[in-house]
Amino acid sequence: MKLLIDVGNSRVKWGLLDQPWQWRARGTVTTEAILVKGKGLDIPEHLKPEAIAIASVGGAAKERELQGWCEEHFCLTPWFARSEPAFGAIQNAYRKTGALGVDRWLAMIACRDAIESGFCVVDCGSAITLDVVAAGGQHLGGHILPGLKLMHSSLLGETGQIADSWQMDDRPDEGTLLGTNTRQAVELGALSAAIGYLEAILRQLRQHYAVGRFFITGGDGPRLQSLITSVPGLELELDPDLVLKGLFAAHEASLAG
């Protein structure tokens, strides 16, 4: 069994894989729970991973902590994914290929079966990232912008009055368009900004780059997918496991040499 771990800025998504794709256990915890509080994953005692593969966006220091954590809890040294110049037909657009976020790279690898038509991957986590791969496999580049929670926190950190009001206000109900308190106004404004960006860029990508398929993943992916409605004929395919699937493929390739 292989333990796959996707370590983001705020949460850790993991799965214990028996064979593709049969999960024996899986879950999500906060990054702080593992790295600060030392809490393990909720894996039944009778299930022991034979290998661990990790995708982490936190840099070398966080990787050292994760390695120590894996060695302490599982007596295994983990394999860490890296962004590479190429994976199969997919060619990395970055000149410094290692500077491309490994989560973005793995999500593209997971969608490699769509390279005949070209594809776009949107990951809606702490940041919203977008990457486009042309038909044939050339990565054309992408975008990075704040995710919903980062938009909220940027306002709270820079405007004391908004932060004070936020603590006392109720969240908006689903489907509400306009806020009647400060928290609602901030959350609905951020949501509208994200939806407006995605609808505009997805429409442009389909027109100018002939992108054939569109994928969405990440913690806010289901919510944003359900709200993107103004691009006629566009099918935004939701797959919450893109990074884990790409991590599995990259680790398998490393074993094959």
KELUMDREN-907747 format. One record per residue (C-alpha): x, y, z; residue number from 1; residue in three letters. Coordinates in nm, 3 decimals. Example, Ala and Ser with C-alpha at 12.3 -4.5 7.8 and 13.67 -1.06 7.14 Angstrom:
BEGIN
+---------+---------+---------+-----+-----+
!       X !       Y !       Z !   n ! res !
+---------+---------+---------+-----+-----+
!   1.230 !  -0.450 !   0.780 !   1 ! ALA !
!   1.367 !  -0.106 !   0.714 !   2 ! SER !
+---------+---------+---------+-----+-----+
//
This chain:
BEGIN
+---------+---------+---------+-----+-----+
!       X !       Y !       Z !   n ! res !
+---------+---------+---------+-----+-----+
!   0.000 !   0.000 !   0.000 !   1 ! MET !
!   0.116 !   0.350 !  -0.081 !   2 ! LYS !
!   0.048 !   0.655 !   0.135 !   3 ! LEU !
!  -0.002 !   0.968 !  -0.076 !   4 ! LEU !
!   0.016 !   1.306 !   0.103 !   5 ! ILE !
!  -0.062 !   1.644 !  -0.050 !   6 ! ASP !
!   0.062 !   1.917 !   0.186 !   7 ! VAL !
!  -0.083 !   2.257 !   0.104 !   8 ! GLY !
!  -0.052 !   2.591 !   0.278 !   9 ! ASN !
!  -0.343 !   2.529 !   0.514 !  10 ! SER !
!  -0.445 !   2.164 !   0.487 !  11 ! ARG !
!  -0.310 !   1.817 !   0.424 !  12 ! VAL !
!  -0.502 !   1.580 !   0.202 !  13 ! LYS !
!  -0.397 !   1.216 !   0.220 !  14 ! TRP !
!  -0.497 !   0.873 !   0.101 !  15 ! GLY !
!  -0.376 !   0.517 !   0.160 !  16 ! LEU !
!  -0.397 !   0.348 !  -0.177 !  17 ! LEU !
!  -0.419 !  -0.028 !  -0.216 !  18 ! ASP !
!  -0.426 !  -0.026 !  -0.595 !  19 ! GLN !
!  -0.541 !   0.241 !  -0.841 !  20 ! PRO !
!  -0.787 !   0.359 !  -0.736 !  21 ! TRP !
!  -0.892 !   0.166 !  -0.427 !  22 ! GLN !
!  -0.859 !   0.376 !  -0.113 !  23 ! TRP !
!  -0.817 !   0.186 !   0.212 !  24 ! ARG !
!  -0.827 !   0.509 !   0.414 !  25 ! ALA !
!  -0.823 !   0.880 !   0.337 !  26 ! ARG !
!  -0.888 !   1.216 !   0.493 !  27 ! GLY !
!  -0.797 !   1.580 !   0.540 !  28 ! THR !
!  -0.629 !   1.750 !   0.835 !  29 ! VAL !
!  -0.480 !   2.094 !   0.889 !  30 ! THR !
!  -0.112 !   2.142 !   0.810 !  31 ! THR !
!  -0.069 !   2.279 !   1.162 !  32 ! GLU !
!  -0.203 !   1.957 !   1.314 !  33 ! ALA !
!   0.085 !   1.756 !   1.167 !  34 ! ILE !
!   0.376 !   1.999 !   1.173 !  35 ! LEU !
!   0.299 !   2.189 !   1.492 !  36 ! VAL !
!   0.091 !   1.955 !   1.706 !  37 ! LYS !
!   0.247 !   1.631 !   1.579 !  38 ! GLY !
!  -0.084 !   1.458 !   1.525 !  39 ! LYS !
!  -0.086 !   1.157 !   1.295 !  40 ! GLY !
!  -0.322 !   1.061 !   1.017 !  41 ! LEU !
!  -0.631 !   0.860 !   1.102 !  42 ! ASP !
!  -0.500 !   0.533 !   0.957 !  43 ! ILE !
!  -0.626 !   0.206 !   1.113 !  44 ! PRO !
!  -0.349 !   0.025 !   1.300 !  45 ! GLU !
!  -0.372 !  -0.287 !   1.084 !  46 ! HIS !
!  -0.301 !  -0.089 !   0.765 !  47 ! LEU !
!   0.067 !  -0.018 !   0.714 !  48 ! LYS !
!   0.199 !   0.179 !   0.414 !  49 ! PRO !
!   0.490 !   0.027 !   0.223 !  50 ! GLU !
!   0.591 !   0.358 !   0.068 !  51 ! ALA !
!   0.513 !   0.726 !   0.120 !  52 ! ILE !
!   0.501 !   0.990 !  -0.154 !  53 ! ALA !
!   0.459 !   1.357 !  -0.064 !  54 ! ILE !
!   0.381 !   1.675 !  -0.254 !  55 ! ALA !
!   0.460 !   1.980 !  -0.042 !  56 ! SER !
!   0.451 !   2.349 !  -0.128 !  57 ! VAL !
!   0.625 !   2.454 !   0.194 !  58 ! GLY !
!   0.993 !   2.444 !   0.099 !  59 ! GLY !
!   1.293 !   2.261 !   0.240 !  60 ! ALA !
!   1.230 !   2.330 !   0.608 !  61 ! ALA !
!   0.880 !   2.191 !   0.595 !  62 ! LYS !
!   1.003 !   1.888 !   0.401 !  63 ! GLU !
!   1.255 !   1.812 !   0.675 !  64 ! ARG !
!   0.977 !   1.827 !   0.933 !  65 ! GLU !
!   0.760 !   1.600 !   0.720 !  66 ! LEU !
!   1.042 !   1.351 !   0.672 !  67 ! GLN !
!   1.102 !   1.336 !   1.046 !  68 ! GLY !
!   0.730 !   1.293 !   1.106 !  69 ! TRP !
!   0.709 !   1.002 !   0.857 !  70 ! CYS !
!   1.014 !   0.832 !   1.000 !  71 ! GLU !
!   0.878 !   0.865 !   1.352 !  72 ! GLU !
!   0.525 !   0.743 !   1.273 !  73 ! HIS !
!   0.586 !   0.487 !   0.997 !  74 ! PHE !
!   0.961 !   0.409 !   1.001 !  75 ! CYS !
!   0.967 !   0.508 !   0.634 !  76 ! LEU !
!   1.160 !   0.780 !   0.452 !  77 ! THR !
!   0.920 !   0.958 !   0.216 !  78 ! PRO !
!   0.975 !   1.039 !  -0.151 !  79 ! TRP !
!   0.914 !   1.404 !  -0.238 !  80 ! PHE !
!   0.772 !   1.505 !  -0.575 !  81 ! ALA !
!   0.947 !   1.777 !  -0.777 !  82 ! ARG !
!   0.842 !   1.986 !  -1.075 !  83 ! SER !
!   1.045 !   1.857 !  -1.369 !  84 ! GLU !
!   1.119 !   1.983 !  -1.722 !  85 ! PRO !
!   0.885 !   1.719 !  -1.863 !  86 ! ALA !
!   0.664 !   1.426 !  -1.777 !  87 ! PHE !
!   0.586 !   1.216 !  -2.080 !  88 ! GLY !
!   0.449 !   1.455 !  -2.342 !  89 ! ALA !
!   0.386 !   1.738 !  -2.095 !  90 ! ILE !
!   0.655 !   2.009 !  -2.120 !  91 ! GLN !
!   0.702 !   2.256 !  -1.834 !  92 ! ASN !
!   0.681 !   2.621 !  -1.949 !  93 ! ALA !
!   0.895 !   2.760 !  -1.663 !  94 ! TYR !
!   1.261 !   2.832 !  -1.740 !  95 ! ARG !
!   1.342 !   2.740 !  -1.380 !  96 ! LYS !
!   1.127 !   2.430 !  -1.383 !  97 ! THR !
!   1.159 !   2.369 !  -1.008 !  98 ! GLY !
!   1.000 !   2.707 !  -0.938 !  99 ! ALA !
!   0.663 !   2.586 !  -1.066 ! 100 ! LEU !
!   0.451 !   2.482 !  -0.769 ! 101 ! GLY !
!   0.465 !   2.104 !  -0.743 ! 102 ! VAL !
!   0.089 !   2.087 !  -0.681 ! 103 ! ASP !
!   0.028 !   2.263 !  -1.013 ! 104 ! ARG !
!   0.269 !   2.028 !  -1.192 ! 105 ! TRP !
!   0.111 !   1.714 !  -1.045 ! 106 ! LEU !
!  -0.241 !   1.831 !  -1.131 ! 107 ! ALA !
!  -0.132 !   1.869 !  -1.493 ! 108 ! MET !
!   0.023 !   1.522 !  -1.489 ! 109 ! ILE !
!  -0.309 !   1.382 !  -1.362 ! 110 ! ALA !
!  -0.486 !   1.532 !  -1.666 ! 111 ! CYS !
!  -0.234 !   1.405 !  -1.923 ! 112 ! ARG !
!  -0.490 !   1.185 !  -2.099 ! 113 ! ASP !
!  -0.652 !   1.509 !  -2.222 ! 114 ! ALA !
!  -0.347 !   1.642 !  -2.411 ! 115 ! ILE !
!  -0.489 !   1.555 !  -2.752 ! 116 ! GLU !
!  -0.739 !   1.838 !  -2.717 ! 117 ! SER !
!  -0.546 !   2.060 !  -2.477 ! 118 ! GLY !
!  -0.667 !   2.129 !  -2.125 ! 119 ! PHE !
!  -0.689 !   2.378 !  -1.842 ! 120 ! CYS !
!  -0.654 !   2.298 !  -1.471 ! 121 ! VAL !
!  -0.795 !   2.527 !  -1.201 ! 122 ! VAL !
!  -0.697 !   2.454 !  -0.839 ! 123 ! ASP !
!  -0.904 !   2.646 !  -0.583 ! 124 ! CYS !
!  -0.721 !   2.628 !  -0.253 ! 125 ! GLY !
!  -0.546 !   2.894 !  -0.043 ! 126 ! SER !
!  -0.453 !   3.040 !  -0.380 ! 127 ! ALA !
!  -0.644 !   2.994 !  -0.703 ! 128 ! ILE !
!  -0.406 !   2.866 !  -0.969 ! 129 ! THR !
!  -0.473 !   2.812 !  -1.336 ! 130 ! LEU !
!  -0.256 !   2.626 !  -1.587 ! 131 ! ASP !
!  -0.304 !   2.563 !  -1.957 ! 132 ! VAL !
!  -0.154 !   2.278 !  -2.158 ! 133 ! VAL !
!  -0.183 !   2.294 !  -2.535 ! 134 ! ALA !
!  -0.277 !   2.001 !  -2.755 ! 135 ! ALA !
!   0.036 !   1.788 !  -2.777 ! 136 ! GLY !
!   0.152 !   1.863 !  -2.423 ! 137 ! GLY !
!   0.324 !   2.203 !  -2.413 ! 138 ! GLN !
!   0.249 !   2.386 !  -2.090 ! 139 ! HIS !
!   0.169 !   2.744 !  -2.190 ! 140 ! LEU !
!   0.176 !   2.894 !  -1.841 ! 141 ! GLY !
!  -0.091 !   3.011 !  -1.603 ! 142 ! GLY !
!  -0.213 !   3.244 !  -1.331 ! 143 ! HIS !
!  -0.195 !   3.267 !  -0.952 ! 144 ! ILE !
!  -0.434 !   3.480 !  -0.749 ! 145 ! LEU !
!  -0.562 !   3.482 !  -0.391 ! 146 ! PRO !
!  -0.816 !   3.219 !  -0.296 ! 147 ! GLY !
!  -1.135 !   3.306 !  -0.111 ! 148 ! LEU !
!  -0.983 !   3.288 !   0.238 ! 149 ! LYS !
!  -0.679 !   3.490 !   0.135 ! 150 ! LEU !
!  -0.904 !   3.760 !  -0.006 ! 151 ! MET !
!  -1.086 !   3.770 !   0.327 ! 152 ! HIS !
!  -0.766 !   3.783 !   0.533 ! 153 ! SER !
!  -0.608 !   4.054 !   0.319 ! 154 ! SER !
!  -0.899 !   4.284 !   0.401 ! 155 ! LEU !
!  -0.903 !   4.188 !   0.768 ! 156 ! LEU !
!  -0.530 !   4.249 !   0.800 ! 157 ! GLY !
!  -0.533 !   4.594 !   0.641 ! 158 ! GLU !
!  -0.858 !   4.741 !   0.770 ! 159 ! THR !
!  -0.917 !   4.734 !   1.144 ! 160 ! GLY !
!  -1.280 !   4.841 !   1.127 ! 161 ! GLN !
!  -1.367 !   4.556 !   0.893 ! 162 ! ILE !
!  -1.188 !   4.308 !   1.119 ! 163 ! ALA !
!  -1.376 !   4.431 !   1.425 ! 164 ! ASP !
!  -1.713 !   4.402 !   1.251 ! 165 ! SER !
!  -1.627 !   4.059 !   1.106 ! 166 ! TRP !
!  -1.613 !   3.898 !   1.450 ! 167 ! GLN !
!  -1.973 !   3.993 !   1.530 ! 168 ! MET !
!  -2.143 !   3.932 !   1.196 ! 169 ! ASP !
!  -2.321 !   3.632 !   1.050 ! 170 ! ASP !
!  -2.208 !   3.456 !   0.732 ! 171 ! ARG !
!  -2.427 !   3.492 !   0.422 ! 172 ! PRO !
!  -2.679 !   3.224 !   0.331 ! 173 ! ASP !
!  -2.611 !   3.028 !   0.012 ! 174 ! GLU !
!  -2.754 !   3.211 !  -0.287 ! 175 ! GLY !
!  -2.741 !   3.556 !  -0.128 ! 176 ! THR !
!  -2.617 !   3.826 !  -0.366 ! 177 ! LEU !
!  -2.574 !   4.127 !  -0.138 ! 178 ! LEU !
!  -2.440 !   4.146 !   0.215 ! 179 ! GLY !
!  -2.629 !   4.316 !   0.494 ! 180 ! THR !
!  -2.336 !   4.312 !   0.736 ! 181 ! ASN !
!  -1.958 !   4.348 !   0.696 ! 182 ! THR !
!  -1.875 !   3.977 !   0.697 ! 183 ! ARG !
!  -2.137 !   3.903 !   0.434 ! 184 ! GLN !
!  -2.015 !   4.192 !   0.219 ! 185 ! ALA !
!  -1.653 !   4.067 !   0.234 ! 186 ! VAL !
!  -1.736 !   3.701 !   0.167 ! 187 ! GLU !
!  -1.977 !   3.776 !  -0.116 ! 188 ! LEU !
!  -1.737 !   4.026 !  -0.271 ! 189 ! GLY !
!  -1.454 !   3.772 !  -0.271 ! 190 ! ALA !
!  -1.680 !   3.503 !  -0.413 ! 191 ! LEU !
!  -1.800 !   3.734 !  -0.691 ! 192 ! SER !
!  -1.440 !   3.830 !  -0.773 ! 193 ! ALA !
!  -1.335 !   3.465 !  -0.805 ! 194 ! ALA !
!  -1.637 !   3.371 !  -1.015 ! 195 ! ILE !
!  -1.597 !   3.675 !  -1.239 ! 196 ! GLY !
!  -1.228 !   3.600 !  -1.299 ! 197 ! TYR !
!  -1.289 !   3.234 !  -1.375 ! 198 ! LEU !
!  -1.580 !   3.293 !  -1.609 ! 199 ! GLU !
!  -1.386 !   3.557 !  -1.801 ! 200 ! ALA !
!  -1.060 !   3.363 !  -1.834 ! 201 ! ILE !
!  -1.223 !   3.031 !  -1.918 ! 202 ! LEU !
!  -1.421 !   3.197 !  -2.195 ! 203 ! ARG !
!  -1.103 !   3.356 !  -2.333 ! 204 ! GLN !
!  -0.904 !   3.034 !  -2.316 ! 205 ! LEU !
!  -1.165 !   2.844 !  -2.510 ! 206 ! ARG !
!  -1.174 !   3.115 !  -2.777 ! 207 ! GLN !
!  -0.803 !   3.199 !  -2.816 ! 208 ! HIS !
!  -0.625 !   2.874 !  -2.728 ! 209 ! TYR !
!  -0.880 !   2.616 !  -2.841 ! 210 ! ALA !
!  -0.865 !   2.446 !  -2.500 ! 211 ! VAL !
!  -1.074 !   2.132 !  -2.520 ! 212 ! GLY !
!  -1.122 !   2.027 !  -2.157 ! 213 ! ARG !
!  -1.141 !   2.213 !  -1.827 ! 214 ! PHE !
!  -1.071 !   2.060 !  -1.484 ! 215 ! PHE !
!  -1.125 !   2.203 !  -1.137 ! 216 ! ILE !
!  -0.995 !   2.078 !  -0.803 ! 217 ! THR !
!  -0.911 !   2.209 !  -0.454 ! 218 ! GLY !
!  -1.110 !   2.277 !  -0.138 ! 219 ! GLY !
!  -1.326 !   2.551 !  -0.293 ! 220 ! ASP !
!  -1.355 !   2.367 !  -0.624 ! 221 ! GLY !
!  -1.704 !   2.219 !  -0.572 ! 222 ! PRO !
!  -1.850 !   2.552 !  -0.465 ! 223 ! ARG !
!  -1.699 !   2.752 !  -0.749 ! 224 ! LEU !
!  -1.783 !   2.486 !  -1.007 ! 225 ! GLN !
!  -2.150 !   2.504 !  -0.911 ! 226 ! SER !
!  -2.154 !   2.884 !  -0.947 ! 227 ! LEU !
!  -1.978 !   2.922 !  -1.283 ! 228 ! ILE !
!  -2.276 !   2.933 !  -1.516 ! 229 ! THR !
!  -2.227 !   3.211 !  -1.771 ! 230 ! SER !
!  -1.999 !   3.028 !  -2.018 ! 231 ! VAL !
!  -2.236 !   2.849 !  -2.258 ! 232 ! PRO !
!  -2.141 !   2.493 !  -2.337 ! 233 ! GLY !
!  -1.845 !   2.482 !  -2.099 ! 234 ! LEU !
!  -1.812 !   2.165 !  -1.892 ! 235 ! GLU !
!  -1.593 !   2.218 !  -1.587 ! 236 ! LEU !
!  -1.493 !   1.870 !  -1.471 ! 237 ! GLU !
!  -1.459 !   1.839 !  -1.094 ! 238 ! LEU !
!  -1.193 !   1.602 !  -0.962 ! 239 ! ASP !
!  -1.089 !   1.653 !  -0.598 ! 240 ! PRO !
!  -0.798 !   1.407 !  -0.629 ! 241 ! ASP !
!  -0.597 !   1.557 !  -0.916 ! 242 ! LEU !
!  -0.285 !   1.629 !  -0.708 ! 243 ! VAL !
!  -0.290 !   1.286 !  -0.544 ! 244 ! LEU !
!  -0.338 !   1.117 !  -0.881 ! 245 ! LYS !
!  -0.048 !   1.310 !  -1.029 ! 246 ! GLY !
!   0.162 !   1.228 !  -0.722 ! 247 ! LEU !
!   0.093 !   0.858 !  -0.769 ! 248 ! PHE !
!   0.192 !   0.874 !  -1.138 ! 249 ! ALA !
!   0.511 !   1.069 !  -1.063 ! 250 ! ALA !
!   0.616 !   0.827 !  -0.789 ! 251 ! HIS !
!   0.550 !   0.525 !  -1.011 ! 252 ! GLU !
!   0.761 !   0.684 !  -1.284 ! 253 ! ALA !
!   1.045 !   0.743 !  -1.038 ! 254 ! SER !
!   1.042 !   0.375 !  -0.943 ! 255 ! LEU !
!   1.052 !   0.273 !  -1.308 ! 256 ! ALA !
!   1.360 !   0.486 !  -1.359 ! 257 ! GLY !
+---------+---------+---------+-----+-----+
//
